[in-house]
Amino acid sequence: MPAKTAAQMVLEAKQRVENLTVEQVAAELERGDTLLLDVREPGEQDQTGKIPGSIATPRGMLEFWADPSSPYHRSELQPDRRIIIHCASGGRSALAADTLQQMGYTNVAHLEGGIQAWKNAGQPVEQQASES
């Protein structure tokens, strides 16, 4: 079987998951019943800020935090809860949403365009407090 590129994997994931616009995500967050996961690396939030209310969930820990049988499981990650995932531009979040679906999560989506699209649409971003 020929190897796939990262771009091919992202494209395939986007065909299997729910892709949401900034407006759709903002509307869901306004209702207050959605868990927003930020799968960017920790330093990325320091550089570009975060969407208010998002939970930092580094991509490398997602499967362990999402698995109820894992010692690293995070209780807010429940298979039937509405979860929207975002990253910088939408690639990692599509892969992460696809992964959660494979793990039995039934109500998962991702923010198409990531925090870049969010910021470009004029949506609020919190800057991280700098350490002195």
Secondary structure by P-SEA (a helix, b strand, c coil): cccccaaaaaaaaaaabbbbcaaaaaaaaaaccbbbbbcccaaaaaaccccccccccccccccccccccccccccccccccbbbbbccccaaaaaaaaaaaaacccbbbbbcccaaaaaaaccbbbbccccc
